[in-house]
Amino acid sequence: MVNLKTTVAGVEFKNPIIAASGTFGFGREYNSFYDVGMLGGICSKGLTLEPRQGNDPVRIAETPSGMLNSVGLQNPGVMHFIEEELPFMKSLGTVVIANAAGSTESDYVKIVGILSDSDVDMIELNISCPNVKCGGMAFGVLPDGVYEITHAVRKACKKPLIIKLTPNVANIVDNALAAQRGGADAVSLINTVVAMAVDFKRRKPVLAAKSGGLSGPCVKPIALRMVHECYKALDIPIIGMGGIMTGTDVGEFMLCGAAAVEVGTANIFDPYAGERIVNELTKLCECDNITDVSSIIGGLKVE
């Protein structure tokens, strides 16, 4: 038997597979395909203080080996989540992570305070959101911004705090270290890569918002490199993400230093992806005589 348990910031997961924010709703739809309680955890849609309708269509586009999205954080608002969605998610018997977003530091502090008083197990801070007080620059672009928003939120956060890092930066390690200094209990990376698709015949961008976030297998090499670099520098755990499609992908991220992973784009084209990847990871470990999956974390051999 393979022990798939792993621990992130003092929270135990039955396995390292977490459904990523924005690709799994609140788990209801996918639960009609398989028991999503078998997953290590579920991360909610990005939540804001008030409900949001999201961006105008077109807001999803297929690309070679990936997809672009510009959904715009469509969500029912944090109070609806707590009253209507969270009880269902808790009933699944898996770790529940709430993804929090905002446009100002005050927004983040308020929503994290609300979520801290709820039954969520962990809070993941989406700092790729545009900071309206800084001309629209994302909170997570510069290390100083990462530190400031993490430090401010830490004071209001009673739950383990994960900072979700954007890859659209000069040096991901500097930003990860800034999150650690600010009081993060863990970091998750990578968020999507800013990109664009063009419709030649229409002479226009495919997405109504012009650009969006690129995800899927095409970003996996970027994500692996960034996870490995951060693992070498950090004292806090890492949740890896970016193009994970198979159990072998999970193993690769763990070798690079991830204690757990989030699976996103795979859920969109394969509703059974989470279940399949858990099973594939089990078989991978069995074939390699690995009895405890956590033993491979950071085991990448680099000369």
C-alpha positions as CSV (number, residue, x, y, z in Angstrom):
1,M,0.0,0.0,0.0
2,V,1.2,3.5,-0.9
3,N,0.8,6.3,1.7
4,L,-0.3,9.3,-0.3
5,K,-0.7,11.6,2.7
6,T,1.1,14.9,2.7
7,T,1.1,17.9,5.0
8,V,1.1,21.6,4.0
9,A,1.4,24.3,6.8
10,G,0.2,21.8,9.4
11,V,-2.8,20.7,7.4
12,E,-2.9,17.0,6.5
13,F,-4.1,16.0,3.0
14,K,-5.2,12.5,2.2
15,N,-3.3,12.8,-1.1
16,P,-1.4,15.7,-2.8
17,I,-4.1,16.4,-5.4
18,I,-6.1,19.6,-5.0
19,A,-8.7,20.9,-7.4
20,A,-7.4,24.4,-8.5
21,S,-9.3,27.6,-8.0
22,G,-11.5,28.6,-10.9
23,T,-11.6,25.3,-12.7
24,F,-13.8,23.3,-10.3
25,G,-16.5,25.6,-9.2
26,F,-17.4,24.5,-5.6
27,G,-17.2,20.8,-6.5
28,R,-21.0,20.2,-7.0
29,E,-20.9,19.5,-10.7
30,Y,-17.8,17.3,-10.6
31,N,-19.3,15.3,-7.7
32,S,-21.9,14.0,-10.2
33,F,-19.0,12.3,-12.0
34,Y,-17.1,10.9,-9.1
35,D,-16.8,11.3,-5.3
36,V,-14.6,14.4,-5.2
37,G,-14.1,13.8,-1.5
38,M,-11.4,11.4,-2.6
39,L,-9.2,14.4,-3.6
40,G,-6.7,15.8,-1.2
41,G,-8.5,19.1,-1.3
42,I,-10.7,21.6,-3.2
43,C,-9.9,25.2,-3.8
44,S,-12.9,27.4,-4.3
45,K,-13.5,29.8,-7.1
46,G,-11.8,33.2,-6.6
47,L,-14.0,35.0,-4.1
48,T,-14.6,38.7,-3.7
49,L,-16.5,40.8,-1.1
50,E,-19.4,41.3,-3.5
51,P,-20.8,39.1,-6.3
52,R,-19.1,39.6,-9.7
53,Q,-20.4,38.8,-13.2
54,G,-17.0,38.6,-14.7
55,N,-15.7,39.8,-18.1
56,D,-17.7,40.0,-21.3
57,P,-17.4,37.1,-23.7
58,V,-15.4,35.8,-25.5
59,R,-13.4,34.9,-22.3
60,I,-12.1,31.4,-23.1
61,A,-9.9,30.4,-26.0
62,E,-8.1,27.2,-26.9
63,T,-4.4,27.4,-27.8
64,P,-1.8,24.8,-28.8
65,S,-1.2,22.6,-25.7
66,G,-3.2,25.0,-23.5
67,M,-6.0,27.5,-23.1
68,L,-6.5,31.2,-22.4
69,N,-9.0,32.5,-19.9
70,S,-10.2,35.9,-19.1
71,V,-13.2,35.0,-16.9
72,G,-12.7,38.0,-14.6
73,L,-13.4,36.3,-11.2
74,Q,-17.0,35.6,-11.8
75,N,-18.3,34.5,-8.3
76,P,-21.4,34.8,-6.0
77,G,-19.5,36.8,-3.3
78,V,-18.0,35.6,-0.1
79,M,-21.2,35.6,2.0
80,H,-23.1,33.4,-0.5
81,F,-20.1,31.1,-0.5
82,I,-20.1,30.8,3.3
83,E,-23.9,30.3,3.5
84,E,-24.6,28.2,0.4
85,E,-21.5,26.5,-0.9
86,L,-19.2,25.9,2.1
87,P,-21.5,23.5,4.0
88,F,-21.5,21.3,0.9
89,M,-17.8,21.5,0.5
90,K,-17.2,20.6,4.1
91,S,-19.5,17.6,3.8
92,L,-17.2,16.0,1.3
93,G,-14.6,15.2,3.9
94,T,-11.6,16.8,2.2
95,V,-9.5,19.9,2.8
96,V,-11.4,23.1,1.8
97,I,-9.3,26.1,0.6
98,A,-10.9,29.4,0.0
99,N,-9.3,31.5,-2.7
100,A,-9.6,35.3,-1.9
101,A,-9.3,38.2,-4.2
102,G,-9.6,42.0,-4.1
103,S,-8.8,45.3,-5.8
104,T,-7.4,47.1,-2.7
105,E,-5.5,46.1,0.4
106,S,-8.7,46.9,2.4
107,D,-10.7,44.4,0.3
108,Y,-8.2,41.6,1.0
109,V,-8.1,42.3,4.7
110,K,-11.9,42.3,5.0
111,I,-12.5,39.2,3.0
112,V,-9.8,37.2,4.8
113,G,-11.2,38.3,8.1
114,I,-14.6,37.0,7.1
115,L,-13.2,33.7,5.8
116,S,-11.1,33.3,8.9
117,D,-14.3,33.1,11.0
118,S,-15.8,30.4,8.7
119,D,-15.1,26.7,8.5
120,V,-12.6,26.8,5.7
121,D,-9.4,25.0,6.4
122,M,-7.0,27.3,4.6
123,I,-7.0,30.5,2.7
124,E,-5.2,31.1,-0.6
125,L,-4.6,34.7,-1.6
126,N,-4.8,35.5,-5.3
127,I,-2.4,38.4,-5.6
128,S,-2.5,38.5,-9.4
129,C,-5.5,40.9,-9.1
130,P,-5.0,44.5,-10.3
131,N,-4.3,47.0,-7.5
132,V,-6.6,49.9,-8.4
133,K,-4.6,52.2,-6.2
134,C,-1.4,51.5,-8.1
135,G,-2.7,52.0,-11.6
136,G,-3.8,48.5,-12.2
137,M,-0.5,46.8,-11.5
138,A,-1.1,43.4,-9.9
139,F,-0.3,43.1,-6.1
140,G,2.1,40.2,-6.8
141,V,4.3,41.8,-9.5
142,L,6.9,43.4,-7.2
143,P,8.4,41.9,-4.0
144,D,7.5,44.9,-2.0
145,G,3.9,44.6,-3.0
146,V,3.9,40.9,-2.2
147,Y,5.3,41.6,1.3
148,E,2.9,44.5,2.0
149,I,-0.3,42.6,1.1
150,T,0.9,39.4,2.8
151,H,1.8,41.3,6.0
152,A,-1.5,43.2,6.0
153,V,-3.6,40.1,5.5
154,R,-1.6,38.1,8.0
155,K,-2.9,40.3,10.9
156,A,-6.5,39.4,10.0
157,C,-5.9,35.7,9.1
158,K,-6.6,33.0,11.6
159,K,-6.2,30.2,9.1
160,P,-3.1,28.8,7.4
161,L,-2.3,31.4,4.7
162,I,-1.2,30.4,1.2
163,I,0.1,33.2,-1.2
164,K,-0.6,32.3,-4.9
165,L,2.3,33.7,-6.9
166,T,2.2,35.0,-10.5
167,P,4.9,34.0,-12.9
168,N,4.8,37.3,-14.7
169,V,7.6,38.8,-12.6
170,A,11.4,39.4,-12.9
171,N,12.4,36.9,-10.3
172,I,9.9,34.4,-8.7
173,V,12.2,33.6,-5.8
174,D,12.3,37.2,-4.7
175,N,8.5,37.3,-4.6
176,A,8.3,34.0,-2.8
177,L,10.8,35.2,-0.2
178,A,8.7,38.4,0.2
179,A,5.6,36.3,0.9
180,Q,7.6,34.3,3.5
181,R,8.8,37.4,5.2
182,G,5.3,38.8,5.2
183,G,4.0,35.8,7.2
184,A,2.8,33.3,4.6
185,D,2.5,29.7,5.8
186,A,2.9,28.4,2.2
187,V,3.1,29.6,-1.4
188,S,1.3,28.2,-4.5
189,L,2.8,28.6,-8.0
190,I,2.4,29.2,-10.8
191,N,-0.7,31.2,-11.6
192,T,-1.4,31.7,-15.3
193,V,1.0,33.4,-17.8
194,V,-0.2,36.5,-19.4
195,A,-0.8,35.8,-23.1
196,M,-2.9,36.6,-26.2
197,A,-4.6,34.8,-29.1
198,V,-5.4,36.5,-32.5
199,D,-8.2,35.8,-35.0
200,F,-6.5,36.5,-38.3
201,K,-9.7,36.8,-40.4
202,R,-11.3,39.3,-38.0
203,R,-8.0,41.1,-37.4
204,K,-8.9,41.1,-33.7
205,P,-7.9,39.4,-30.5
206,V,-9.9,36.3,-29.7
207,L,-10.6,37.4,-26.2
208,A,-12.8,40.4,-25.5
209,A,-10.3,41.5,-22.9
210,K,-7.6,41.2,-25.5
211,S,-5.2,39.2,-23.2
212,G,-5.8,36.5,-20.7
213,G,-4.1,33.8,-18.6
214,L,-2.4,30.9,-20.3
215,S,-2.6,27.5,-18.7
216,G,-2.2,23.9,-19.6
217,P,0.7,21.6,-20.6
218,C,2.5,24.4,-22.4
219,V,3.3,26.2,-19.1
220,K,4.5,23.1,-17.2
221,P,8.2,23.5,-17.9
222,I,8.0,27.1,-16.7
223,A,6.2,26.0,-13.5
224,L,8.6,23.2,-12.8
225,R,11.6,25.5,-13.0
226,M,10.0,28.1,-10.7
227,V,8.9,25.5,-8.1
228,H,12.4,24.1,-8.0
229,E,14.0,27.5,-7.7
230,C,11.6,28.5,-4.9
231,Y,12.1,25.2,-3.0
232,K,15.8,25.8,-2.8
233,A,15.2,29.2,-1.2
234,L,12.2,28.9,1.0
235,D,11.6,27.5,4.5
236,I,7.8,27.2,3.9
237,P,6.0,24.5,1.8
238,I,5.1,24.9,-1.8
239,I,1.9,23.9,-3.7
240,G,2.8,23.4,-7.3
241,M,0.6,23.9,-10.3
242,G,0.8,24.5,-14.0
243,G,-0.1,22.0,-16.7
244,I,-0.6,19.0,-14.5
245,M,-2.4,16.3,-16.5
246,T,-1.1,13.0,-15.2
247,G,0.2,11.2,-12.1
248,T,3.7,11.4,-13.5
249,D,3.3,15.2,-13.7
250,V,2.5,15.2,-10.0
251,G,5.6,13.2,-9.3
252,E,7.7,15.6,-11.2
253,F,6.4,18.6,-9.3
254,M,7.0,16.9,-6.0
255,L,10.6,16.0,-7.0
256,C,11.1,19.7,-7.7
257,G,9.9,20.5,-4.2
258,A,6.1,20.7,-4.2
259,A,4.4,19.2,-1.1
260,A,1.1,19.1,-2.9
261,V,-0.3,20.2,-6.3
262,E,-3.3,21.9,-7.8
263,V,-4.9,20.5,-10.9
264,G,-6.7,23.1,-13.1
265,T,-7.0,23.0,-16.9
266,A,-7.2,19.2,-16.9
267,N,-10.6,19.4,-15.1
268,I,-12.1,21.4,-18.0
269,F,-11.6,18.8,-20.7
270,D,-11.7,15.7,-18.5
271,P,-14.2,15.8,-15.7
272,Y,-12.7,12.7,-14.2
273,A,-9.2,14.2,-14.2
274,G,-8.8,14.4,-10.4
275,E,-9.8,10.8,-9.8
276,R,-7.7,9.6,-12.7
277,I,-4.6,11.5,-11.5
278,V,-4.9,10.2,-7.9
279,N,-5.0,6.6,-9.3
280,E,-2.1,7.2,-11.7
281,L,0.0,8.6,-8.8
282,T,-0.7,5.5,-6.8
283,K,0.4,3.2,-9.7
284,L,3.5,5.4,-10.3
285,C,4.6,4.9,-6.7
286,E,3.8,1.2,-6.7
287,C,5.9,0.7,-9.9
288,D,8.8,2.7,-8.4
289,N,8.6,1.0,-5.0
290,I,7.7,4.3,-3.3
291,T,5.8,3.5,-0.1
292,D,5.4,7.1,1.1
293,V,4.8,9.8,-1.6
294,S,6.1,12.6,0.7
295,S,9.5,11.0,0.7
296,I,10.1,12.2,-2.9
297,I,9.5,15.9,-2.1
298,G,12.6,17.8,-3.2
299,G,14.3,14.7,-4.4
300,L,15.4,16.0,-7.8
301,K,19.0,15.1,-8.5
302,V,20.9,18.2,-9.7
303,E,24.6,18.0,-10.2
